[in-house]
Amino acid sequence: MLEQQIREVRRETLQEFVEFAERFAREHGEQGTLSLRHLDRLVSGRGPKGKPLGKPRPATVRLLERIFGVPIDVLLSAPAERPTSDAGEAELLTRLRSAAQVDDELIDLLHGQLTMIRRLDRQLGAVVAHEETATKVEQVSALLRHSLQPARRRRLASLLSEVCTLAGWQALDAGCLSTSWRFYERAKTAARESGDLLFEAHATAERAFVLIDLGQKVEAVQLLSEVRKRVGRVPRVLRSWLAAAHGEALAGANRRTASLRAFDEAAALLPAGGYDLERPYVAHGDVHLARWRGHALARVGEPEAVDVLAGALDDLDPSFTRAQVALRVDLATAFVYSRDLESARHHVEHAVALADAIGSNRQLRRLRSLQLAG
């Protein structure tokens, strides 16, 4: 399976993958190493002189698992045997018959299951919800591949896009950027089949957050700018969400004035009194916009960030655990800028505890970057 995973990620030679792994380790603070000889043995499943191959060192195991988002036992497992033509035909017929049973009521049920997974995810994080989300991705993918009814295919495709964007966000929060990118690519492909511009815009825009974490800030700004130009007059909530995402990217690129202008646009677009958009799902409203704006203000070192973020923290629904972690990291960042290290440490302590509990490696990495000495 490892060889297949490498081809999916790189589609190039083993030597190029070794170089990719070295860069990944440097960029993500991993200690694992991977030589060409070792990779060749892992792919072949044979050690020196044909002896059975044991597990790599723990540091190498962690590196491979972070790159692929797959447990090492699965990576090193033997590929599944190729089915005979008769078995393959029988399985295909079974799947086609199963997909033919999918109706609107069942798709509504799948949407309901996704809503429940979202609740688990926002409160308990990817450590609890990611496996279930990934399973749902494969379940809906199988139904879509074997569905023959055009209207059902479009609904399944839009559902798949939403499940994949959730899986992509979970992988991003866990610090698995390449895995996150692959989920977002699957989301975008599914969105295109749905024929709905809203889903495609949402899935495309989500990739910008991977670019930001990779340090590709200019590219993230350009991507979101292009998406905003393409969407036109879609529902106001999605336009507001896209403007806020653009504002975050601009703040990351240290474009303060443009960032604040984007957040002003996001506030003007946000409908009073709640959402006007059910799908694609975005967690967006007055509180979320405030914490997003506060994040941008903290990134550019604006003193008002503390008041904006503190207000958002007071108003935040406590079930949004991941959002609370991010808010506390932003507050700690803002207090560091204002040289109030005691207040910064207070929020760091809370953020570390919550980030550990939900497996938010993304926020833990941000916390490690704060300078709290002195």
C-alpha positions, 0 to 999 in steps of 0.5 A, a space after each residue: 500500500 505504501 507504494 500506492 500512497 507515494 504514487 498518489 501523493 507525488 506520482 514521481 520517483 522514490 528519490 523525489 519522494 525522499 526529498 519531499 519527506 526531508 522537506 516535510 520533516 523540516 517544515 513540520 518539526 519532525 525528527 524522522 528520516 528516510 533514506 532511499 535504501 530504506 524507502 525501497 525496502 519499505 515499498 518492497 516489504 523485504 529487509 536486507 538479504 530478503 529477511 522480513 522487514 520490521 517496523 521503522 523507528 518511531 520517529 520515521 513512523 510518525 513522519 510517514 503517518 503525518 505525510 499520509 494520514 494513515 496508520 503505519 500498519 496500514 501503510 506497510 500492509 500487503 496490497 489487496 489481491 486482484 479479484 477474478 473477473 467473475 468476482 469483480 462483475 458480481 461485486 459491481 452488480 451488487 453495488 449498482 443494485 445497492 446504489 439504485 435503492 438510494 432515494 431522496 429520503 436516504 440522502 436526507 438521512 446521510 445529511 443528518 448523519 453528517 450534521 451529527 458528525 459535525 457536532 462531534 467534531 466541533 466539540 471533541 475534535 478530529 481525534 474522535 470524529 475523523 475516522 467516522 468522517 473518513 468512513 463516510 467519505 468512502 461510503 458516499 463515494 461508493 454510492 456516487 460511483 455506482 449511481 445511475 440516476 442523474 438527480 441522485 448523482 448530483 445530490 450525492 456529489 454535493 453531499 460528498 463535497 461537504 463530507 470531504 471538506 469536513 475531512 479536509 479541515 480535520 486533517 488540517 487541524 491535525 497538522 496533516 497538510 498533504 492529506 488535507 489537500 487531497 480531501 479538498 481536491 476530492 471535495 472540489 471534484 465532487 462539487 463540479 459533478 454536483 453542478 452547483 457553483 456554491 459547493 465548488 466555490 466553498 471547496 476551492 476556497 478551503 484549500 487556501 487554508 492549507 496554502 496559508 499553513 504551508 507558507 504560500 500566503 501570496 498564493 492563498 490571497 490570489 486563490 481567494 480573490 479569484 473565487 470571490 470574483 467568480 461567485 458573483 451574487 451567491 447567497 450573502 452568507 457565503 459571500 461574507 464567509 469568502 470575504 472573511 477568508 480573504 481577510 485572513 489570507 491578506 492578514 497573513 500576507 501582512 496586507 493590513 489595510 486590504 485585510 480590514 477592508 475585506 472584513 468590513 465587506 464581510 460584515 456588510 454582507 452578513 444578514 442580520 438575524 442569522 443564516 440564509 444558507 443551509 448548504 454548503 455548511 459554513 460556521 459563520 455569524 456575528 461571533 465567528 466573524 468577530 473571532 475571525 477579524 480578531 485573528 487577523 488583527 492579532 496577526 498584524 499586531 493591532 492593539 484592538 485585537 484583545 477587545 475584539 477577541 475577548 468579546 468573541 470568547 464571551 459570546 462563543 457557543 461553548 460546544 465550539 471547542 476548536 474555535 475556542 482553542 483558536 480564540 485563546 491562541 489569538 488572544 495569547 498572540 495579541 497579549 504578547 504583542 502588547 507585552 502582557 505576558 501574564 495574560 498571554 500565559 493564562 490563555 496559553 495554558 487553557 489553549 494547550 489543555 484543549 488542543 491536546 484534548 482534541 488533537 489540534 496539532 495546528 494550534 499547538 504549533 502556533 502556541 510553540 511559536 509564541 515568544 513568552 520568555 522574559 
